[in-house]
Amino acid sequence: MSAQPSLPLEPAAVEHDSQIVPSEAAASSVDPNMPELERELVKRLKTGRAALPVLPAVAQSAIRLANDPDARITELASLVDTDPPIAARFMSVANSVIYFRGWVTSSTQSAIVRLGLASTRDLLFQVVYATNAGGLKKYQSAVQASFRRSVLAAHAARVISRELSIGTEYDYMSGLLHDIGESRIYRILDGVKLPSTPAQVAELVQKYHESAGAEIAMAWKLPTEIVDACAAHHDHSAAANPHVRLVMLADCLVAALDAEAGQEQREIDFEPFDKLLVDSSIARRLIEKTRPFIADSPKI
């Protein structure tokens, strides 16, 4: 990463109007009866800074410029170019199969012209996510799998938003970042020198990733709907919030596509779609429209 200025903020210092609070799991006091590994994880999470990634200045600016009708593409291009590692990854993604338009763009500015400010913002956050998800010793493959699912969930969220007319400016970012807490939990556990089993680690990731991800979204000062998506995408009572329901459905699509692609090639389970008020015929259409994005297989 370059030496661009950035602001590492403690989540507690960020004012937010989200109506959804992170799960009580990480907010609770450290229970002395917890298994030792969980106790250590909770203790580190309670500091508010453990494995909390810093948002580069270029990504901070991308949100502002994407929401500014008077923003100039040249301004964002200049900002991206000041961070060579991010610029290189951005150009790689912009020229990937999913975004290819018959010609390879050779400059940041031409890539942004082709993509538009909003899609540029989305891809910059994908690059930042990937950059912050590398370098683990024990759990790199698990983090890479989580990241790849998140990219597919981002595409799925965009498909769902369009097909079901769920209006949100942050469909892609919500799908992309709603599980970012998984990589944070893996990173914390990567530095814990205590015995563990894969089952124990998977259970802890599942239990704490929502609150861990919501803390990242708050520290990055992301829009409320992204914080909510991180905090409550496994809480069925939160499905009344359209942007939370959006990522829940995106998870259903990813699970369905995983079932198809797995070695066992299981039949798709439509019950999770039914619970979110999407019948099987609509679900099948969403799956068909999301399937082509499986080809977008980014690597960390």
N, C-alpha and C positions, 0 to 999 in steps of 0.2 A: 504494500500500500504506500501511497505517496504521503508526503508530510503536510497535506492540506489540513487547515484547521478544522477541528470538529469539537462537538460539545458533549462529553460523556455526562449524562444527567442521571441522578437517582430518581427512580420512578416516583418516590414519595414527594419529590419536589415539583412534580408536574401536575398542574391543574387540569382536570378533565371532566367533561360532562356526561360521560358514559353512564347509562342506567344499569349496566350489568357489571357486577363486581366479580373479580377472579374467584375461583373456587376456594373454599376455606382451607383446603389441604395445605397450601404453602403459607397461608396467613396465620395458621395456628401456631401456638407456642410449641417448642420442641418437647415432645412427649418422651420421657425417659424410658417408657416401655416399648418404644419403637425399635425395630431391628437396627443394629448399629449403622448399616449402610444408609438406611432411610433417615436416621437421626442426623448423620453427617450431611446429607443432602439438604435437609430442611434448614439446618444451621447455616449452611452457606447461602441458601436462597434468602434467608432472613436478613443478610447483610444488604440486600438490594443491588449489589454490584457484581456478584459472582457470575463470571462468564457472560457479562452483559456487553454485547458488541456495540462499538461506537459507529454512529452513522456518519459517513464521510460528507464533507461540505457539498460536494457535487450532488448528492442525493437529496440533501436538505433543500438545495436550490431548485432541484427538478420539480419537487412538489409545488413550490411557490410559482415557478414559471408556468407549469402546466395549468394552473388555476388563474393565470393572468391573461386576459384577452389581448392585452397590448404587448405581451412578451415577444421577444424576437428570437428566432431560431439561432441566429448567430451568437446570441448571448449564452444560450445553453451549450452550444457547440464549443465555445471558447472555454466554458467551465469544465466540460468533460475532458477536453484536451489538456487541461492543467494537471490531470491525474492519469498518467500514462497507463498504469496497470488496469484501471477501470475502463479507460478508453479502448484498450486492446480487447478486453473481454466483451465490451459493448459491441464493437465492430464485428467480432466473431459471431455473436448471437444475431446481430442485424443481418448478417449474410448467410445465416443458417437456412435450412430447408423451409422452415415454417414461414420465414419472412422474405424469402427469395422472390424477386419480381422479374426474373429474366436477365438481370445484370447485377454484377457485384459492385457495391459501392466502395469507394476507396477513401472517403473522407467522412469525418464525424458529421459535418454539416449536411452533406448529401444524404447520409443515413437518417438524420433527424427529419429532413424534408420528406423523405419517403415514408417514415413511420408516423410523423406527427408528434406533437409535444406530449400528449397523454400516453401514447404507446412507448415513447422514449422514457418517460418517467417510470413506467411499469418495468421495462427491461433493465433500467439502471438499478432498480430495487432487486431484480433477479440477480444481477451481477454482484451487488453488495451481499445478498444472502449467500451466494456461492462462495464469495471471498471469505466470509466469516464462518463457513462450515467446513473448512479444510484443516489439515494438520493434526488430526487426532491420532493417538497411538493405538487405542484398543477398539474404538467404535467408528472408524472411518467408513466402513462399508455400510453400517446402519445409517449413518448421517447422509451418505450419498443416496441411499435408497429413499430416505425421507425427503431429501431435496428434489429428487426426480418425481416423486409422487406429488410434491407441492407444485411443481411446474405444470404437471398434468392437471392438477386441481385448479390452477389458475386459468388454463384454457377452458376447462369444464365450466368454471364459474362464468366465464364470458359467454359461452354457448347458452347456459341456462338463463342468464340475464336477458339475452336477446330473444330466445325462444319463448320464455314465460313472461316477458315484459316486466322483469323485476328491475326497476330503474335504479341504478347506482353508478356513480362515477368511478368507484373503486372495486369493480367486480374482479378484475385480474389481480390486483394487489391483495384483496381479501382472500382469494383462493391461494395465492402464492404464500402469504405470510401467516395464515391462520395456524399452521403447525410449526412455526419457527421455534417455538418453545422446546420442541423435541431435540433439536441440535444443541440448544443451551443446556438441557439436562444431560445429554450425552457428554458434552464438554466438561461439565462439572464432575461427573462420575469418572471421566477419563483421568482426572487429577487426584482421585481418591484412592489411597493405597489400602483398600480393604478387600477381603475376599468377596466374590459375588458370582452368581450364576446368571446365564442369559435370561432366565425366567424372572429373576429378581429385578434385573435392569429393565426389562421390558415393562414390568409392572410399575416401576417408579416413573418411567418415562410417560406411561399412560396416565398415571395419577397426577403428575405435577406439570405436564407440559402446557396446559391451558393457562394457568396463572403465570408460569415462566414466560410464555409468549406474550401475554398481555402486558407484562412489565417491560418487555422490549418495545412493544408498540407505544406504550406511554412514554418511555424514555426517549424514543425517537419523535415524539409529538405527532404521531400519525392521527388521521381522522378517527372520530369516535367509532364509526362502523367497523374499522379494522381492529380496533381494540376489542370491541364486542365480539367480533368473529374469532379472535384469539381466545377470549376468555370463556366463551360459552358454546362452542360448536359441538360439545357432547352433552349439553343440557337441553333435553327435549322441551322443557318448559320455556326455553328462550326462542323456540322456533317461530313464535309470533312476530319476532323481529325479522323483517324481510332479508336484511343483509346477513343475519345469522343462518336463517333457513337456506340462503343461497349457498353458503359453504358446506352446510350439512348435505345438501343435494350434490354438491361437487364431490364430497367424500363418497357418496353413494355411487356416483358415476365411476370414480377411480376404483372402488371396490369391485364393481361390475366388470370393468375392463381387466382388472387383475385376475378375476375368476376365469374369464375367457382365455387369458394369455398363459395362465399357470400350467404346469405340467399335467395336473389332473383335469384341467379344462372343465371346471365345475359349472353347473347351470347357474344362471343369474338369479339371485334372490331379490324379488321385487317388493318384499315386505317393507324394507326401510323406505322405499319410495312411497308406498301406500301411507305410511305413518306421516309422511310429509306432504300428503294430499296430492300426489302425482301418480296417476294410474299407469299401468304397465305399458299401454300403447304410447303414451307420451314419453315414458322412461326409455323405451326402445328407440324412439326418435332422437332423444338427447344422447344416448349411447352412440348411435350411428354418426351423429355430427361431431362427437368428441373423439371418436376412434382415430381419425387421421392425425391427431396431435400426439399420438403415442410415438410417432417418428421423431418428435422433438425430444431427444434424449440428452440433455445437457450434462456435462461432467464437471465435477468440482476441481 
